[in-house]
Amino acid sequence: MPSGLVALALGGFGIGLTEFLIAGLLPQVASSFAVSEAAAGWLISGYALSVAVGAIALTAATARLPRKAVLVGLVALFVVGNLLSAVAPSYPVMLLGRIVAALCHGSFFGIGSLVARSLVAPEKKSRAVAVMFAGLTLANVLGALVGERWGWRAAFWAVTAIGVLALAGIAALVPDGAGETQPPTVTGHSHPAPADSLRAQFRAFRSWQVWLTLTATALSYGGMFGAFSYIAYTFTEVGGFSPSDVAWLLMVYGVGLVVGNLVGGRAADHDRDRALVLALLGLAVTLAVFGLLAGSATASVILVFLMGLFGFASVPGMITRVTDFAHGAALAASANVSASNIGNALGAWLGGLAITAGLGYTAPLYVGAGIVLISVIVMAVAARQAKSPARQTDHCL
């Protein structure tokens, strides 16, 4: 494993902790600043919105800069944001720190995925992306423990320190010029690196395959997150678990994410489109069966693990797919992260509507299964079109 890839994974770990640990810290933060739970919730929703905006804005603004230098700058921004949160004297400053930290999230994973794949042989590109995202999935497992056992300021100081280590690691271990050359397209033929202009970056979005992949990403995340957002209620109100059980059940889900990420990366390097269709289909079936068997404690443990496994198995392949069809445009890679966050918001909203309509706490699972099933159809269409001889001239603009 290239040492630069380890540094990228450490950066992903820090960013993942920032995203996930806040859920366990909300009661502490709300109490410290004497704000309502709803107001404290903006530390999560404000972060997600900032990720979606920052992924596009910062990637576009840094299109002409060397990718290693951009990654160092993004991690520096991450450190500043978490430092603000750690020392925040008031809730507005805390929220500002969250927003600043979130701005780097999408661009880091978008640009970082291009750098990661450039560090290995072409036939291992999806596995390289999976290693980078391993930090993010591991953070999901540990985030609940950190939030439960540490005070919120100590937690953000720790994340700040991890950010400093990641910054030093990327600066020292990622080779200069990494990610600057154009990865081969799906046909295996190399192309000149895309021009640095913003216009050239946006030109990547002329491909139907890019849009189909982004759509499949948004729908797959939306289906999983729509179910995951209310999974604690499913466990306690349907499965009969106690509230204290939720933390370890979420860790089981997190372990599924880790396994799915690594297995999905390897499978995507073997037959990417087939692996993506099977992963999405597995997620749709898992969510539907979960809805049927949520009253069984044993089944719930198994199915929440499978939910994480199939839910993240598609991530490495989706990223390499969108960047291949975008001819290595960093903006398209970052747009994939934006698409996932838009999907998260859509899924959570639809799942909430189902509960409000009186359909019960298993309803988000069925809603999620339906959304992911649409993603399966979109991905199947994309895979079929990609096999057509006309794929290289398939443009929508």
Secondary structure, 3 states (H helix, E strand, C coil): CCHHHHHHHHHHHHHHHHHHCHHHHHHHHHHHHCCCHHHHCHHHHHHHHHHHHHHHHHHHHCCCCCHHHHHHHHHHHHHHHHHHHHHCCCHHHHHHHHHHHHHHHHHHHHHHHHHHHHCCCHHHHHHHHHHHHHHHHHHHHHHHHHHHHCCHHHHHHHHHHHHHHHHHHHHHHCCCCCCCCCCCCCCCCCCCCCCCCHHHHHHHHHEHHHHHHHHHHHHHHHHHHHHHCCHHHHHHHHCCCCHHHHHHHHHHHHHHHHHHHHHHHHHHHHHHHHHHHHHHHHHHHHHHHHHHHCCCHHHHHHHHHHHHHHHHHCHHHHHHHHHHHCCCCHHHHHHHHHHHHHHHHHHHHHHHHHHHCCCCCCHHHHHHHHHHHHHHHHHHHHHHHHCCHHHHHCECC
